[in-house]
Amino acid sequence: MTADPAVSDADRRRLRWRARRGLLENDLLLGRFLDRYGAGLQVADVAALKQLLELPDNDLLDLLLSRKEPAPELDTIPLRELLARIRSA
């Protein structure tokens, strides 16, 4: 997978910084995902990840650990695909 030119290195660094969370578990899961897939993120991936990062830490962790499924307003194909990749990282 090649990186979309619209997602710059600076955007990727800002996204990694924003992914730092209050819960260590979230930090570990998101950090591992970004280590593995960060260089190949597409614009849709970044948009879905930004939606996830708006969630409170506990709600985010529940999604990342498959304890809950996305609320209807977040339940989109790009977000579900991103969650699957994060869960598998």
Order of alpha helices (4+ residues) and beta strands (2+ residues): alpha-alpha-alpha-alpha-alpha
